[in-house]
């Protein structure tokens, strides 16, 4: 989900600037901080309900909002316009907040933390912020808020999200050999693990295990396959538009080396096409191939 490209992520600041996490104990807190928290609960509800005017009203009439690039948005009308455009482009987006501190400094409150925006498809973005709130006759209102670039590096698993469509059970449609593939996330969510079973005429030809991870040096996904006959291979994955180009090198049990380029193209109907080319084993150029792989529905609950 790319909010920064639209410039509209700044509108979410009106929630983050005042939202105080419910996980903080409220029994002994300052009454003014409790008032900020209470107001913030209503603000989160207003944003998640898609009420642009109510969100904009959380600013002072001349309150300012400064985005990560330093662009200043002044006043309630500009905020309302941004919020309205954001809701139209990203309907169903909701917010969660990670508040690090709330300080009362004279007549104002300073809130520091980060805001997590979550799209309908589950993708998310994290934005640190500092906000200043002023107390008015109508309650706490935003005087100034500034967003900052998130310096938190994504986890390896987050880099693999574009390959999450692989997760599940698959079977090829070819008649020459029967190939079953099963992919799942590792327990730590940083790798995609695969099991590959190849059979022919009812006999097992090969069992393989695969691990797909993120290579921070290359900035690409990388995979390793270990075969039941002792062979193994390594590959890098490069996304080219809607396809994945997989360049692999292999070592056979007898010590012969091989290489290949495999193109994996997802389809909309629960299929993907796998095409192999430039396949060299030892000194022999092998034939190209293309197979269609179909996703199997989940097994029925017993």
PAZAPA-4460 file (N, C-alpha, C; in steps of 0.05 Angstrom, whole numbers, plus 32768, in hexadecimal, padded with zeros to 4 digits):
% residues 302
    n_x    n_y    n_z   ca_x   ca_y   ca_z    c_x    c_y    c_z   seq   type   mol
   8011   7FE8   8000   8000   8000   8000   8012   8018   8000     1      X     A
   800F   802A   7FED   8020   8042   7FEB   800F   805A   7FEF     2      X     A
   8012   8065   8008   8004   807E   800E   8014   8096   8007     3      X     A
   802F   8094   800A   8040   80AC   8006   803E   80B6   7FE9     4      X     A
   803A   80A4   7FD6   8039   80AD   7FBA   8022   80BF   7FB5     5      X     A
   800D   80BE   7FC5   7FF6   80CF   7FC0   7FF7   80E9   7FD0     6      X     A
   8008   80E9   7FE4   800A   8101   7FF6   7FF3   8101   800A     7      X     A
   7FE3   80ED   800A   7FCB   80ED   801B   7FCF   80E1   8036     8      X     A
   7FE6   80D4   803A   7FEB   80C7   8054   7FEA   80DC   806B     9      X     A
   7FF0   80F5   8063   7FF1   810A   8078   7FD6   810D   8086    10      X     A
   7FC1   8106   8079   7FA7   810A   8086   7FA3   80F8   809E    11      X     A
   7FB1   80E2   809F   7FAE   80D0   80B5   7FBA   80DB   80CF    12      X     A
   7FCA   80F0   80CC   7FD7   80FC   80E3   7FC4   8107   80F7    13      X     A
   7FAD   810F   80EE   7F99   811A   8101   7F90   8106   8115    14      X     A
   7F92   80EC   810E   7F8C   80D8   8122   7FA3   80D3   8134    15      X     A
   7FBB   80D0   8128   7FD2   80C9   8138   7FDB   80DE   814B    16      X     A
   7FD5   80F7   8145   7FDF   810D   8156   7FD2   810D   8171    17      X     A
   7FB9   8101   8173   7FAC   8103   818D   7FA6   80E7   8199    18      X     A
   7FAA   80D2   8189   7FA1   80B7   8192   7FB4   80AD   81A8    19      X     A
   7FAA   80A4   81BE   7FB9   8099   81D4   7FB1   807C   81D7    20      X     A
   7FC5   806B   81D8   7FBF   804E   81D8   7FB0   8046   81F1    21      X     A
   7F9B   8035   81ED   7F8B   802C   8204   7F9B   8019   8216    22      X     A
   7FB3   8010   820C   7FC2   7FFE   821C   7FD0   800C   8234    23      X     A
   7FD1   8027   8234   7FDC   8035   824B   7FC9   8035   8262    24      X     A
   7FD3   8032   8279   7FC2   8033   8291   7FB8   8050   8295    25      X     A
   7F9E   8052   829D   7F93   806D   82A0   7F8C   8073   82BD    26      X     A
   7F91   8061   82CF   7F88   8065   82EA   7F96   807D   82F8    27      X     A
   7FAF   8082   82F2   7FBE   8097   8300   7FC8   80AD   82ED    28      X     A
   7FBE   80AE   82D5   7FC8   80C1   82C2   7FBC   80DD   82C8    29      X     A
   7FCA   80F1   82BD   7FC1   810C   82C0   7FA5   8110   82B2    30      X     A
   7F93   811E   82BF   7F79   8122   82B3   7F79   812E   8297    31      X     A
   7F8D   8140   8292   7F8E   814B   8277   7F96   8136   8262    32      X     A
   7FA8   8124   826A   7FB0   810F   8257   7F98   80FC   8253    33      X     A
   7F89   80F7   8268   7F71   80E6   8265   7F5D   80F3   8252    34      X     A
   7F5B   810D   8253   7F49   811B   8241   7F52   8119   8224    35      X     A
   7F6C   811A   8220   7F77   8116   8204   7F70   80FA   81FB    36      X     A
   7F74   80E7   820D   7F6E   80CB   8206   7F50   80C7   81FE    37      X     A
   7F3F   80D3   820E   7F23   80D0   8209   7F1B   80DC   81EE    38      X     A
   7F26   80F4   81E8   7F20   8100   81CF   7F2B   80EF   81B8    39      X     A
   7F42   80E4   81BC   7F4F   80D4   81A7   7F3E   80BB   819F    40      X     A
   7F31   80AF   81B3   7F21   8098   81AD   7F0B   809E   8198    41      X     A
   7EFF   80B6   819B   7EEB   80BE   8188   7EF6   80C4   816D    42      X     A
   7F0F   80CF   816C   7F1C   80D5   8153   7F22   80BC   8142    43      X     A
   7F2B   80A8   8150   7F31   808F   8142   7F18   8083   8136    44      X     A
   7F02   8084   8145   7EE9   807A   813B   7EE0   808A   8123    45      X     A
   7EE3   80A5   8124   7EDB   80B6   810D   7EEB   80AF   80F4    46      X     A
   7F05   80AC   80F7   7F15   80A6   80DF   7F0E   808A   80D4    47      X     A
   7F0D   8076   80E5   7F07   805B   80DC   7EEB   8059   80D0    48      X     A
   7ED9   806C   80D8   7EBE   806D   80CC   7EBD   807D   80B2    49      X     A
   7ED4   8089   80AB   7ED5   8098   8092   7EC8   80B3   8093    50      X     A
   7EC8   80C0   80AA   7EBB   80DA   80AD   7ED0   80F1   80AB    51      X     A
   7ED4   80FA   8093   7EE9   810E   808D   7EE5   8128   809D    52      X     A
   7ECC   8132   809E   7EC7   814B   80AB   7ECD   814A   80C9    53      X     A
   7EC6   8134   80D5   7ECB   8131   80F2   7EE9   812E   80F7    54      X     A
   7EF7   8121   80E5   7F14   811F   80E8   7F21   813A   80E6    55      X     A
   7F19   814A   80D2   7F24   8165   80CE   7F1E   8177   80E5    56      X     A
   7F08   8173   80F3   7F01   8185   8109   7F12   8180   8122    57      X     A
   7F23   816B   8121   7F35   8167   8138   7F4D   817B   8137    58      X     A
   7F50   8189   8121   7F65   819E   8120   7F5A   81B9   8129    59      X     A
   7F6C   81CA   8133   7F64   81E6   8136   7F5E   81F2   811B    60      X     A
   7F4F   8208   811B   7F47   8214   8101   7F60   821A   80F0    61      X     A
   7F76   8222   80FC   7F8E   8227   80ED   7FA5   8213   80F3    62      X     A
   7F9D   81FC   80FD   7FB1   81E7   8103   7FC1   81DF   80EB    63      X     A
   7FD9   81D5   80EF   7FEA   81CD   80D9   7FF1   81B0   80DA    64      X     A
   7FF5   81A5   80C2   7FFD   8189   80BF   8014   8189   80AC    65      X     A
   802B   817D   80B4   8043   817C   80A4   8049   815F   809D    66      X     A
   804B   8159   8083   804F   813D   807C   806D   8136   807C    67      X     A
   8074   811E   8074   8090   8114   8075   80A2   8124   8063    68      X     A
   8097   812F   804E   80A8   813F   803B   80AA   815C   8043    69      X     A
   809C   8164   8059   809E   8180   8062   8088   8191   8057    70      X     A
   8075   8186   8048   805E   8195   803D   804B   819D   8054    71      X     A
   8043   81B6   8055   8032   81C0   806A   8015   81C2   8060    72      X     A
   8002   81B7   806F   7FE6   81B9   806A   7FD9   81C9   8080    73      X     A
   7FCC   81DF   8079   7FC3   81F2   808D   7FA5   81F3   808F    74      X     A
   7F9A   81EF   80A7   7F7E   81F3   80AB   7F6C   81DB   80A6    75      X     A
   7F54   81DC   80B1   7F42   81C5   80B0   7F39   81BE   8093    76      X     A
   7F35   81D3   8082   7F2B   81CD   8068   7F3F   81BC   8057    77      X     A
   7F59   81C3   8059   7F6D   81B3   804B   7F6E   8197   8055    78      X     A
   7F6C   8194   806F   7F6B   8179   807B   7F53   8169   8072    79      X     A
   7F3C   8176   8072   7F24   8169   8069   7F26   8160   804C    80      X     A
   7F31   8171   803B   7F34   816A   801E   7F46   8152   801B    81      X     A
   7F5C   8152   802B   7F6F   813B   8029   7F62   8121   8033    82      X     A
   7F53   8123   8049   7F46   810C   8054   7F31   8101   8041    83      X     A
   7F22   8112   8035   7F0D   810A   8022   7F1A   80FB   800B    84      X     A
   7F2F   8107   8000   7F3D   80FA   7FE9   7F49   80DF   7FF1    85      X     A
   7F54   80DE   8009   7F5F   80C5   8013   7F4A   80AF   8015    86      X     A
   7F33   80B6   8021   7F1E   80A2   8024   7F14   8098   8009    87      X     A
   7F14   80A9   7FF5   7F0B   80A1   7FDB   7F1F   808E   7FCE    88      X     A
   7F39   8093   7FD3   7F4D   8083   7FC6   7F53   8069   7FD5    89      X     A
   7F51   806A   7FF0   7F57   8053   8001   7F3F   804D   8014    90      X     A
   7F29   8045   8009   7F12   803F   801B   7F18   8028   802D    91      X     A
   7F0D   8029   8045   7F10   8013   8057   7F2A   8013   8067    92      X     A
   7F3B   8027   8064   7F54   8029   8073   7F4E   802F   8090    93      X     A
   7F5C   8021   80A2   7F59   8027   80BF   7F74   802D   80CB    94      X     A
   7F74   8037   80E3   7F8D   803F   80F0   7F8F   8032   810C    95      X     A
   7FA9   802E   8113   7FB0   8026   812E   7FC7   8038   8137    96      X     A
   7FCA   803C   8151   7FDF   804E   815A   7FF2   8042   816E    97      X     A
   800A   804B   816D   801F   8042   8180   802A   805C   818D    98      X     A
   801E   8062   81A5   8026   807B   81B2   803E   8075   81C5    99      X     A
   8053   8085   81C1   806B   8082   81D2   806B   8095   81EA   100      X     A
   8060   80AD   81E7   8060   80BF   81FE   804B   80D4   81FA   101      X     A
   8040   80DE   8211   802D   80F4   8211   8037   8107   8227   102      X     A
   803D   8120   8220   8047   8133   8234   8036   814D   8234   103      X     A
   8031   8156   824C   8024   8170   824F   8039   8185   8252   104      X     A
   8039   8199   8241   804D   81AF   8242   803D   81C9   8242   105      X     A
   8039   81D4   825A   8028   81EC   825D   800C   81E5   8254   106      X     A
   8001   81F6   8242   7FE5   81F2   823A   7FE2   81DE   8222   107      X     A
   7FF8   81D1   8219   7FF6   81BF   8203   7FFE   81A3   820A   108      X     A
   7FF7   8190   81F9   7FFF   8174   81FD   8010   816C   81E4   109      X     A
   8027   815F   81E9   8038   8155   81D4   8037   8137   81D3   110      X     A
   8030   812C   81BD   802D   810F   81B9   8041   8106   81A5   111      X     A
   8050   80F1   81AC   8063   80E4   819A   805D   80C7   8197   112      X     A
   805F   80BD   817F   805A   80A1   817A   805A   809A   815C   113      X     A
   804D   8085   8155   804B   807D   8139   802F   8074   8133   114      X     A
   8027   8078   811A   800C   8070   8111   800F   805A   80FC   115      X     A
   7FFF   8045   80FF   7FFE   8030   80EC   7FE4   8031   80DC   116      X     A
   7FE5   8034   80C2   7FCD   8034   80B1   7FCB   8019   80A4   117      X     A
   7FB4   800E   80A4   7FAF   7FF3   809A   7F9A   7FF3   8084   118      X     A
   7FA1   7FEA   806C   7F8F   7FEA   8055   7F7D   7FD2   8056   119      X     A
   7F69   7FD1   8045   7F56   7FBB   8044   7F63   7FA1   803E   120      X     A
   7F79   7FA2   802E   7F87   7F89   8027   7F9B   7F80   803C   121      X     A
   7F9C   7F8E   8052   7FAD   7F86   8068   7FC9   7F93   8067   122      X     A
   7FD1   7FA0   8052   7FEB   7FAD   8051   7FEA   7FC6   8063   123      X     A
   8002   7FCE   806C   8002   7FE3   8080   801A   7FF6   807B   124      X     A
   8019   800D   8088   802F   8021   8087   8031   802D   80A3   125      X     A
   804A   8032   80AC   804F   803D   80C6   805B   8059   80C4   126      X     A
   8050   806C   80D2   805A   8088   80D1   805E   8094   80EC   127      X     A
   8077   8099   80F4   807C   80A7   810E   8072   80C4   810C   128      X     A
   806B   80CF   8123   8061   80EB   8124   8066   80F8   813E   129      X     A
   8065   8113   813E   8064   8123   8156   804E   8137   8153   130      X     A
   803D   813A   8167   8026   814C   8164   8024   815E   817D   131      X     A
   8018   8175   8179   8013   8188   818E   7FF5   818D   818F   132      X     A
   7FE9   8189   81A6   7FCC   818E   81A9   7FC7   81A5   81BD   133      X     A
   7FB3   81B5   81B7   7FAC   81CB   81C8   7F90   81C7   81D2   134      X     A
   7F8B   81D0   81EB   7F70   81CC   81F7   7F5F   81E5   81F0   135      X     A
   7F47   81E0   81E6   7F34   81F5   81DF   7F1A   81F0   81EE   136      X     A
   7F07   8202   81EA   7EED   81FF   81F7   7EDF   81E6   81EC   137      X     A
   7EE7   81DC   81D5   7EDA   81C5   81C9   7EEB   81AB   81CF   138      X     A
   7F00   81AE   81DE   7F10   8197   81E4   7F2C   8199   81D7   139      X     A
   7F3B   8184   81D7   7F56   8184   81CC   7F55   8185   81AE   140      X     A
   7F65   8196   81A2   7F67   8199   8185   7F84   8199   817C   141      X     A
   7F89   8191   8164   7FA4   8190   8159   7FAE   81AB   8151   142      X     A
   7FC4   81B4   815C   7FD0   81CE   8154   7FE5   81C9   813E   143      X     A
   7FF5   81B4   8142   800A   81AD   812E   8011   8190   8130   144      X     A
   8016   8184   8118   801D   8168   8117   8032   8165   8101   145      X     A
   8046   8154   8106   805A   814F   80F1   805F   8131   80F0   146      X     A
   805E   8127   80D7   8065   810B   80D1   8083   8109   80CA   147      X     A
   808F   80F1   80CF   80AB   80EC   80C9   80AD   80D2   80BA   148      X     A
   80C1   80CF   80A9   80C6   80B6   809B   80CA   80A0   80B0   149      X     A
   80C0   8088   80AA   80C3   8071   80BC   80DF   8066   80B7   150      X     A
   80F0   8066   80CC   810B   805B   80CA   810C   803D   80D1   151      X     A
   80F5   8031   80D8   80F4   8015   80DF   80F6   8004   80C6   152      X     A
   8109   7FF3   80C4   810C   7FE2   80AD   80F6   7FCC   80AD   153      X     A
   80EA   7FC7   8096   80D7   7FB0   8095   80E5   7F96   809C   154      X     A
   80D5   7F83   80A6   80E0   7F69   80AC   80E5   7F5A   8092   155      X     A
   80F6   7F45   8092   80FA   7F35   807A   80DF   7F2B   806E   156      X     A
   80CD   7F23   8080   80B3   7F19   8077   80A3   7F2E   8068   157      X     A
   80A5   7F48   8071   8097   7F5D   8063   80A1   7F61   8047   158      X     A
   80BC   7F5D   8043   80C7   7F5F   8028   80BC   7F48   8016   159      X     A
   80B4   7F32   8022   80AA   7F1B   8012   808C   7F1D   800D   160      X     A
   807F   7F31   8016   8062   7F33   8012   8059   7F30   7FF5   161      X     A
   8069   7F3B   7FE2   8060   7F38   7FC6   805F   7F1B   7FBC   162      X     A
   806C   7F09   7FCC   806B   7EEC   7FC5   8057   7EDC   7FD6   163      X     A
   8048   7EEA   7FE6   8035   7EDD   7FF8   8020   7ECD   7FE9   164      X     A
   801A   7ED5   7FD0   8006   7EC6   7FC0   800E   7EA9   7FBC   165      X     A
   8028   7EA2   7FC1   8030   7E86   7FBE   8025   7E74   7FD4   166      X     A
   801F   7E80   7FEB   8017   7E6F   8002   7FFE   7E60   7FFC   167      X     A
   7FFF   7E46   8000   7FE9   7E34   7FFA   7FF3   7E1A   7FED   168      X     A
   7FE0   7E0A   7FE4   7FE7   7DF0   7FD7   7FE1   7DF3   7FB9   169      X     A
   7FF4   7DE8   7FA9   7FF2   7DEA   7F8C   7FF7   7DCF   7F7F   170      X     A
   7FED   7DCB   7F67   7FF3   7DB3   7F57   7FF5   7DBB   7F3A   171      X     A
   8007   7DAE   7F2B   800A   7DB5   7F0F   7FF5   7DA7   7EFE   172      X     A
   7FF0   7DB2   7EE6   7FDC   7DA7   7ED4   7FE8   7D95   7EBE   173      X     A
   8002   7D91   7EBF   800F   7D81   7EAB   800A   7D63   7EAE   174      X     A
   800D   7D54   7E99   8008   7D37   7E99   8021   7D27   7E9C   175      X     A
   8038   7D33   7E97   8051   7D25   7E97   8059   7D1B   7EB3   176      X     A
   8057   7D2D   7EC6   805D   7D27   7EE2   804A   7D37   7EF4   177      X     A
   8045   7D2D   7F0C   8033   7D3B   7F1E   8044   7D49   7F33   178      X     A
   8040   7D64   7F35   8050   7D74   7F47   803D   7D82   7F5B   179      X     A
   8042   7D7D   7F75   8032   7D8B   7F8A   8045   7D9E   7F99   180      X     A
   803B   7DB6   7F9E   804B   7DCA   7FAC   803A   7DD4   7FC3   181      X     A
   8046   7DD8   7FDA   8039   7DE3   7FF1   804A   7DF9   7FFE   182      X     A
   803F   7E11   8000   804E   7E27   800B   8041   7E32   8024   183      X     A
   8051   7E3A   8037   8047   7E45   8051   805B   7E59   805C   184      X     A
   8052   7E6A   806E   8065   7E7C   807C   8073   7E6D   8092   185      X     A
   808C   7E73   8096   809A   7E68   80AD   808E   7E73   80C7   186      X     A
   8094   7E67   80DD   8088   7E6F   80F7   808F   7E8C   80FD   187      X     A
   80A7   7E95   80F6   80AF   7EB1   80FB   80A6   7EC4   80E6   188      X     A
   8099   7EBB   80D1   808E   7ECB   80BC   80A4   7ED9   80AB   189      X     A
   80BC   7ECF   80AC   80D2   7EDB   809D   80DA   7ECB   8084   190      X     A
   80CF   7EB3   8081   80D4   7EA2   806A   80BB   7E96   8060   191      X     A
   80BA   7E8F   8046   80A5   7E7F   803A   80B1   7E64   8035   192      X     A
   80A5   7E4F   8041   80AF   7E34   803F   809F   7E24   802B   193      X     A
   80AC   7E14   801B   809E   7E04   8007   80A6   7DE7   8008   194      X     A
   8092   7DD6   8002   8097   7DB9   7FFF   808E   7DB1   7FE3   195      X     A
   80A0   7DA3   7FD4   809B   7D9C   7FB9   809C   7D7D   7FB6   196      X     A
   8087   7D72   7FAA   8086   7D55   7FA6   8081   7D4F   7F89   197      X     A
   8093   7D40   7F7C   8090   7D39   7F60   808C   7D1B   7F5E   198      X     A
   8076   7D13   7F51   8070   7CF6   7F4D   806B   7CF1   7F30   199      X     A
   8070   7CD8   7F27   806B   7CD0   7F0C   8061   7CB3   7F0C   200      X     A
   804A   7CAE   7F00   803E   7C94   7F00   803B   7C89   7F1C   201      X     A
   8034   7C9B   7F2E   802F   7C93   7F4A   8048   7C8F   7F5B   202      X     A
   8060   7C93   7F4F   8079   7C90   7F5E   8085   7CAB   7F64   203      X     A
   8091   7CAD   7F7C   809E   7CC6   7F84   80B8   7CC9   7F74   204      X     A
   80BA   7CDF   7F66   80D3   7CE5   7F57   80E6   7CF6   7F68   205      X     A
   80DA   7D0A   7F76   80EB   7D1D   7F85   80DA   7D2B   7F9B   206      X     A
   80E7   7D2E   7FB2   80DC   7D3F   7FC7   80F1   7D55   7FCC   207      X     A
   80E6   7D6E   7FCE   80F8   7D84   7FD2   80EC   7D97   7FE7   208      X     A
   80FE   7DA5   7FF5   80F5   7DBA   8007   8101   7DD4   7FFE   209      X     A
   80F1   7DE9   8001   80FA   7E04   7FF7   80F6   7E18   800D   210      X     A
   8108   7E2B   800D   8107   7E42   8020   810B   7E5B   8010   211      X     A
   80F8   7E6E   8012   80FB   7E88   8005   80FF   7E9D   801A   212      X     A
   8114   7EAD   8017   811A   7EC2   802B   8121   7EDC   801D   213      X     A
   8128   7EF0   802C   812F   7F0A   8022   814D   7F0E   8025   214      X     A
   815A   7F16   800F   8176   7F1B   800F   817A   7F3A   8010   215      X     A
   8182   7F45   8028   8185   7F62   802A   819C   7F6D   801A   216      X     A
   81B0   7F5D   8014   81C7   7F66   8004   81BF   7F6B   7FE7   217      X     A
   81B0   7F57   7FDC   81A8   7F59   7FC0   818E   7F69   7FBD   218      X     A
   817F   7F6C   7FD3   8165   7F79   7FD2   8151   7F69   7FC2   219      X     A
   8153   7F4E   7FC4   8141   7F3D   7FB5   813A   7F25   7FC6   220      X     A
   8125   7F17   7FBE   811E   7EFD   7FCA   8132   7EE8   7FC0   221      X     A
   8139   7ED6   7FD1   814B   7EC0   7FCA   813F   7EA6   7FD5   222      X     A
   8144   7E90   7FC6   8139   7E77   7FCE   814E   7E61   7FCD   223      X     A
   8149   7E4C   7FDD   815A   7E35   7FDE   8149   7E1C   7FDC   224      X     A
   8151   7E09   7FCC   8142   7DEF   7FCA   8155   7DD8   7FD0   225      X     A
   814C   7DC6   7FE0   815C   7DAE   7FE7   814C   7D95   7FDE   226      X     A
   8157   7D85   7FCD   814A   7D6E   7FC1   814F   7D55   7FD1   227      X     A
   813D   7D42   7FD0   8140   7D29   7FDF   8157   7D18   7FD4   228      X     A
   8160   7D1D   7FBC   8176   7D0D   7FB1   8192   7D19   7FB8   229      X     A
   8192   7D2F   7FC7   81AB   7D3B   7FCF   81B2   7D54   7FBF   230      X     A
   81A4   7D5A   7FAA   81A9   7D72   7F9B   819E   7D8B   7FA9   231      X     A
   81A7   7DA2   7FA0   819D   7DBB   7FAC   81A1   7DD2   7F98   232      X     A
   8192   7DE7   7F9C   8193   7DFE   7F8A   818E   7E18   7F99   233      X     A
   8196   7E2E   7F8D   8192   7E48   7F98   8189   7E5B   7F82   234      X     A
   8178   7E6E   7F89   816C   7E80   7F74   8167   7E9B   7F7F   235      X     A
   8167   7EAF   7F6E   815E   7ECA   7F74   8144   7ED0   7F65   236      X     A
   8132   7EDF   7F72   8118   7EE5   7F67   8116   7F03   7F61   237      X     A
   8110   7F0A   7F49   810D   7F26   7F41   80F2   7F2A   7F35   238      X     A
   80E3   7F3E   7F40   80C8   7F43   7F36   80CA   7F56   7F1E   239      X     A
   80BF   7F4E   7F08   80BE   7F5E   7EEF   80A1   7F61   7EE7   240      X     A
   8096   7F78   7EEE   8079   7F7D   7EEA   806A   7F68   7EF9   241      X     A
   8059   7F58   7EEB   8049   7F44   7EF9   8056   7F29   7EFB   242      X     A
   806F   7F26   7EF1   807C   7F0D   7EF1   8094   7F0D   7F05   243      X     A
   809C   7EF4   7F0B   80B4   7EF0   7F1B   80C9   7EE1   7F0A   244      X     A
   80E0   7EEC   7F08   80F6   7EDF   7EF9   8109   7ED3   7F0E   245      X     A
   810B   7EB8   7F0D   811B   7EA9   7F21   8134   7E9E   7F13   246      X     A
   814B   7EA7   7F1B   8164   7E9E   7F0F   8171   7E8B   7F24   247      X     A
   8175   7E72   7F1B   817E   7E5E   7F2E   8197   7E50   7F25   248      X     A
   81A6   7E46   7F38   81BD   7E35   7F33   81BB   7E1D   7F45   249      X     A
   81C3   7E05   7F3B   81BF   7DED   7F49   81D8   7DDB   7F49   250      X     A
   81D9   7DC9   7F5D   81EE   7DB5   7F5E   81E0   7D9A   7F61   251      X     A
   81E6   7D88   7F4E   81DA   7D6D   7F4E   81E9   7D5B   7F61   252      X     A
   81DD   7D45   7F6A   81EA   7D33   7F7D   8205   7D29   7F73   253      X     A
   8208   7D25   7F58   8221   7D1B   7F4D   8236   7D31   7F49   254      X     A
   822F   7D4A   7F50   8242   7D60   7F4E   823F   7D70   7F34   255      X     A
   822D   7D6A   7F23   8228   7D79   7F0B   8219   7D93   7F13   256      X     A
   821F   7DA9   7F06   8212   7DC2   7F0C   81FE   7DC9   7EF6   257      X     A
   81EB   7DDA   7EFD   81D7   7DE2   7EEA   81CD   7DFE   7EF0   258      X     A
   81C0   7E0A   7EDD   81B4   7E24   7EE0   819B   7E27   7ECF   259      X     A
   818A   7E3A   7ED6   8171   7E3D   7EC7   8165   7E58   7ECE   260      X     A
   8154   7E61   7EBC   8143   7E79   7EC2   8126   7E70   7EC1   261      X     A
   8118   7E75   7ED6   80FB   7E6D   7ED8   80EB   7E86   7EDB   262      X     A
   80D6   7E88   7ECB   80C4   7E9F   7ECD   80AA   7E95   7EDA   263      X     A
   80A1   7EA2   7EEF   8089   7E9B   7EFD   8075   7EB1   7EFA   264      X     A
   805E   7EAB   7EED   804A   7EC0   7EE7   8030   7EB9   7EF5   265      X     A
   8028   7EC8   7F0A   800E   7EC3   7F17   7FF7   7EC9   7F04   266      X     A
   7FE1   7EBA   7F06   7FC9   7EBE   7EF6   7FB2   7EC6   7F09   267      X     A
   7F9D   7ED2   7EFE   7F87   7EDA   7F0F   7F75   7EC3   7F18   268      X     A
   7F76   7EAD   7F0B   7F63   7E97   7F10   7F6F   7E81   7F22   269      X     A
   7F80   7E89   7F35   7F8B   7E76   7F48   7FA0   7E64   7F3B   270      X     A
   7FAF   7E6E   7F28   7FC3   7E5F   7F1A   7FDC   7E6F   7F18   271      X     A
   7FF2   7E62   7F12   800A   7E71   7F09   8018   7E60   7EF4   272      X     A
   8026   7E6D   7EE2   8034   7E60   7ECC   8052   7E60   7ED3   273      X     A
   805E   7E49   7ED1   807B   7E47   7ED6   8089   7E3E   7EBC   274      X     A
   809B   7E4F   7EB3   80A8   7E4A   7E99   80C6   7E4A   7E9E   275      X     A
   80D4   7E34   7E95   80F1   7E32   7E99   80FF   7E35   7E7E   276      X     A
   8115   7E43   7E7F   8125   7E47   7E66   8143   7E4A   7E6E   277      X     A
   8154   7E49   7E5A   8171   7E4B   7E5E   817A   7E36   7E73   278      X     A
   816F   7E1E   7E71   8175   7E09   7E84   818E   7DF9   7E7B   279      X     A
   81A3   7DFB   7E8A   81BC   7DEE   7E84   81C3   7DDB   7E9B   280      X     A
   81C7   7DC2   7E95   81D0   7DAE   7EA8   81EB   7DA3   7E9E   281      X     A
   8200   7DA9   7EAD   821A   7DA1   7EA3   8220   7DB1   7E8A   282      X     A
   8224   7DA3   7E73   8229   7DB0   7E5A   8211   7DAD   7E47   283      X     A
   81FA   7DA5   7E51   81E3   7D9F   7E40   81CE   7DB5   7E44   284      X     A
   81C4   7DBF   7E2D   81AE   7DD2   7E2E   8194   7DC3   7E2D   285      X     A
   8184   7DC4   7E42   816B   7DB6   7E44   8155   7DC5   7E36   286      X     A
   813F   7DB7   7E30   8127   7DC3   7E23   811A   7DD7   7E36   287      X     A
   810D   7DEB   7E2B   80FC   7DFD   7E3B   80E3   7DEE   7E43   288      X     A
   80D6   7DF8   7E57   80BC   7DEC   7E5F   80AA   7E02   7E69   289      X     A
   8090   7DFB   7E6A   807C   7E0D   7E76   8066   7DFC   7E82   290      X     A
   8060   7E01   7E9B   804A   7DF2   7EA8   8037   7E06   7EB6   291      X     A
   801F   7DFE   7EB9   800B   7E0E   7EC7   8005   7E01   7EE2   292      X     A
   8006   7E10   7EF7   8003   7E06   7F12   7FE9   7E12   7F1D   293      X     A
   7FD9   7E01   7F2A   7FBE   7E09   7F33   7FBD   7E08   7F52   294      X     A
   7FB1   7E1C   7F5E   7FAE   7E1C   7F7B   7F97   7E0B   7F83   295      X     A
   7F9C   7DFA   7F97   7F87   7DE8   7FA2   7F77   7DF6   7FB8   296      X     A
   7F5D   7DF1   7FB9   7F4D   7DFD   7FCF   7F55   7DF1   7FE9   297      X     A
   7F51   7E00   7FFF   7F58   7DF5   801A   7F48   7DDC   801F   298      X     A
   7F54   7DC9   802E   7F46   7DB1   8034   7F2E   7DB7   8047   299      X     A
   7F19   7DA8   8043   7F01   7DAC   8053   7F06   7DA4   8070   300      X     A
   7EFB   7DB3   8082   7EFF   7DAD   809F   7EF1   7D93   80A6   301      X     A
   7EFF   7D83   80B6   7EF4   7D68   80BE   7EE0   7D6B   80D5   302      X     A
***
